[in-house]
Amino acid sequence: MARFPKKLGPFQVLSWFSAGLFLYLAALLLFFPASFLADLQVEGHASTYFVGRRVAMIFLGLAVVTYLGGRAPDSPARQAIALGMAVLMLGLSIMGTYELVRGFVGLAILTAIVIELVIAISYFWLWVRNRRR
């Protein structure tokens, strides 16, 4: 008889979703940096493609941390992942909003801002909820 996996908890679901997002961004920035920048209505140059490929490695590392960390039991390490991801995603959301307001990027950034904000709030909520235990 086939065994079904245990029910996934909210931290694991959020972490695996984040891992998928980070992996997607890593692939996009590594192999198609010009397309990524064009979607944001930012003009690309050799230097921005260079930085984009390096950032791809950061996103790849974050994908590994969030995927493997998603299985972590409630612990200080898991709390650190939750708070770190909340700060990271909130920071990206704030910077995206800033660049939109100053007119550097186009309205396409709004999708990223919303996703980043939802992920940040979710990780922060999990961090607060598990802090009280």
VENWO-V617416 format. One record per residue. N is the residue number from 0. SS is DSSP state (@ for helix, = for strand, . for the rest). Layout:
n: <N;N>
ss: <SS;SS>
This chain:
n: <0;1;2;3;4;5;6;7;8;9;10;11;12;13;14;15;16;17;18;19;20;21;22;23;24;25;26;27;28;29;30;31;32;33;34;35;36;37;38;39;40;41;42;43;44;45;46;47;48;49;50;51;52;53;54;55;56;57;58;59;60;61;62;63;64;65;66;67;68;69;70;71;72;73;74;75;76;77;78;79;80;81;82;83;84;85;86;87;88;89;90;91;92;93;94;95;96;97;98;99;100;101;102;103;104;105;106;107;108;109;110;111;112;113;114;115;116;117;118;119;120;121;122;123;124;125;126;127;128;129;130;131;132>
ss: <.;.;.;.;.;.;.;.;.;@;@;@;@;@;@;@;@;@;@;@;@;@;@;@;@;@;@;@;@;@;@;.;@;@;@;@;@;@;@;.;.;.;.;.;.;@;@;@;@;@;@;@;@;@;@;@;@;@;@;@;@;@;@;@;@;@;@;@;@;.;.;.;.;.;.;@;@;@;@;@;@;@;@;@;@;@;@;@;@;@;@;@;@;@;@;@;@;@;@;@;@;.;.;.;.;.;.;.;@;@;@;@;@;@;@;@;@;@;@;@;@;@;@;@;@;@;@;@;@;@;@;.;.>
